[in-house]
């Protein structure tokens, strides 16, 4: 069953939109960090993606999707500026939260970090904070110097009026896991990691519901941890096969697909092969869709020029 917010989704594009957003990838690996000579080019850090932009009032904002080990490199940049920080968690499995204690802005006494009210109300942030208990991490939650806040209903209403809104959908993954659809002025980004499009048992959300949720996205970032060769052994583990994700991108009519949450054993050479095979597949089936195998350091400026291919 879908748990999208009550408000209907909308297409936020307008010919007069002039907002520019920067999508950046800090960690693209799944399950566990995998550093080493075979993962140098795509990276071994776990999930962390940001969308950066500026509000009409001049406030620079960075929305962070997940706090995997990739958030550590991000934090080295954020301590140098005063961008407003909003953290969104897909779920609390270790590979999506273990970078949080190393998030440098936590230790800045004059810094405000906004944690989504929705995740707080459902208790998802408790595990995020429980790992900082003096036993599993040397510092405790009480030692955090930054202010951990939630956006007020008034703040959310103001952002929505400006064309900034985040919707959620329940993913098919063990535990309580969500995907996000960020509707921004002129741009739609969907972040849907740790999701099995066709689970062995009826899942929380159907393929048709995911298609509607992703419809018209400028960028769809989706879990693509497995290949056909991994099946059926890993069927039901809560991750998707690359082929299935490509089919979702076509069904949803997205502009660009980013394959994400790579298996920790997937080498650079194997990811190169997935990129080449996906390029060939899209040339044959949907040449208007760009496909990128995510790598650390990938940056996408949105909206992308319409003439890109």
N, C-alpha and C positions, 0 to 999 in steps of 0.2 A: 504494500500500500504506500502510495506517495505521501510525503509530508511537506509538500511545497507550501510556502506561506499562503495565507488566504487570498491575497491580492492576485488577480490574473497576471500572467506574464505579458509583457508588451515588447514591441520592437522599438528601441530607443533611438534608432537612427534618424537623423534629420539633415537635410542638405545644408543647414546653416551651422551645424555643430563644428566647433573648432578645437575641442578638447583633444589633447594628446596624452596617451598613457604608455607606460613602459612596463612590459611583462618580462620578468627575469627569473631564471632558474638557478637555484643555489644548491639543491640536492635532488637527484632524480632516481635514486636507487630504492628498492623495496626490501623489506624484511630485516636487513642488518647491514651496517656499513661494510663496504668491500673494497678497501684500498689495495693497491698492488700494481705491478707492472702491466697486467692485462686489462686494467680499468682506468688507465690514466686519462685517455681522451674524453670519455663520457663521464667519468667521475664516479667516486664510490660513496659519496654522502647520501643520506636518506632525505626523504621528502621535505622540500621547502621551496615555495614559489611566491613571488611578490608581484603586485600590481601597484605602480606608483603613478600619481597624478596630482593636479593642483585644483582645489576648489575655486569657484568664482571669487571668493573673498581673499584668495591668495594663500590659503592654508595648504601646505604641501603634505600629502598623506601617502602612507604606504600600507597596503593591506597585505598581510602575511597569511598564506595558506599552509598550515602545518608547521610544526617546530621540530622536524628531524634534525640530524646533525648538520645539515646544510645551513641552518640558521646561524651557526657560529661565524661563518664568513660574512654573512649579511650584517651581523651585529657590529663588525669592525667598521663598516661604513656608517651605520646609523648613529654610532656614538659621536660622530663628527658633525652631525647636523641636528636640527630640532623638528624633523618631520613627525607629524602625528602618526601613531602606530596603532593599527587594528589587527588583532590576532584572531584567526578563525581556525578551528580544529575540525578535521574530518572525523577523527576518532582518537582514542588514547592508547592504541598499541604502541609498544616501545619505539619502533622506528619512526613514529610521527611526533614523539614528545621528548626524546632523550637529549635533544639539543637545547631545550629550554633553560636548564640551569646555567648554560654557557652563553646565554643571550645578554651581551654586555649592557644594554640599556636598563636591565633590571637593577644594576648597581649604580645608576645615576640618580642622585637624590631629587633632582628637579625634573625628572622625566615622568610623563604620564603614558601608560600603556593601556589601551582599551581592549578588554576581553568581551567577546560577544555575549550579550545578555541571554540569548537563547541557549548557548552552551552552558552558561553558568546555572541557569534555572534547571537544566537537565542533569547537572552534576558532572558534566564531562571534564570540567577543569579541575575537579578535586584530585584525580589521578595525576594530572599535570603537576600539581603543587605537592602532592604527597611524596613524590620522589625526592623532594628536598626536605629531608627530615633529620639531617645530621648523621644518619646511619648509611643510607644509600647514596648520599651526596654530602660533602663536608659542611656545606652551608645549609641553613634552614630557611623555610619560607618566611619566618619572622625577620630574617636578616635582609630581605629585599628592601632596597632603598627607594625604588621608583613607586609611583602610585598606580595600583592596578584598579582600573575603573571599568564601568560598563556604560555604554551609550544610553541616555535617558530616552523615553518615548518621544520627547520633544526633539532631541537630537536626530532620532531616526526619521521623524516626520519632516524635519528640515532637509535632511539629505535626500529623502524621497522626492520632495518638491523640486530639488535641484537636478533630479535625474540619476541619483545614485541609490541603487538598491541591491540587496543580496537575498536570493531565494535559496531554499534548501530542498533536497530530496533524499529519501532514505536509500542507501546503497545496499547491495546484496553482498554482505561480508559479515563474518562472525563478530558479534558485539554490536553496539549501537554506532553505526557509521553513516556519514552524510556526504553528499556532493553539494557543490555550490554553483549557482548561476549569478554572476555579477553583471548587473545591468547598469552600464555607465553611459554618460552622454555620447551617443554615436557608436558605442562599442558594447559587445556582449562577450564575456569570457566565462566558460564553464570549466570547473575543476572537479573531476569525478575520478578519484583514485580509490584503490582497494574496492573494486566493484566487479562482480561476476555477472555478466550480461545474461548468461543462460545457466543458472545453477541447477543441480540435479533435482532438487525439490522446489516447490513454488517459493519464490523469493519475496522480499518486501516490495519490490517494484518490477514491473514487466518491461520488456524491451520496448513496447509501444509507449509506455510512460516515460522511459528514458529518452526516446526519440523526441517526444513533445517537449521535454525539459531542455534538451540541447538544441532545439530548432533555431536555425538562423544564427548560430553563434559565429562570431568572427574567429575565435579560437576555442577548440575543444581539447582539453588536457585530460587524457583518460588512461587509466591503468591498462597496461599491455604486458603483463609480466610473463605470460606463457606463450608457447608455441604448440602446434598440433602434436609435436613429439612428446610434450609433457603430459599428454592426456592418454588414457583416462585416469592415470595415477593421481593427478592433482585436481580432478574435477570435484568441485565442492569446497575448495580451499579459499574461495572468495576473491579470485582474480580472473581476468579475462584473457582470451586468446587473441593475438594480433588480428587475425582474420575477422573476428567478430567486431572488433573495435572499428576497423575500416568500414564494415557494413553499417555500423551505427552512424558514422560520419556521413555516409552517403544518404541514409534514410533521413537524417536530421537536417541535411542541406547546409552543413557548416562550411566555412571558407578555408579553415586550416585545422588540421589534426596534429596534435603533439602526442606521440606515444611515450608513456611515462611509467614510473615505478618498475624499473627493470629488475629482473631476477638477479640476486647477488652473484650468481655463478655465470652470468652472461658477460662474455668478454667483449672488448672493443671490436674485435674482428667479427664476432657474431652479431653485434649491433649494427655494424656496417652492412652486413648481409641483410638484416631486417630492413634497413633503410633502402637498399638497392631493390629488394623484392617488393617493398611497398611502393616505391616510385614507379616500378613497372606496372603494378596492379592498378594504381590510380590513373596512369596514362591510358590504360585500356578501359577502365570502368567509370572513372569520374575525373577527367583531366583538369577540371576547374578547381579541384581541391588540392591544396598543398599539404604535404605530409612531412613531418620532421620527427626523427627519433631524438628525444630530449637528451641534452647534455649540460653539464655544469657550465655556466657562463653564457648559455643561450639567452639572447635578448630579442624581443619582438616589439617594435614600435607600433602602436595602434592608434587610429585605424591604419591598416596597411594600404599602400597605393593600389588603386583598383586595377592598374595595368600589370601588376606583378603576376607571374605565372609559376 
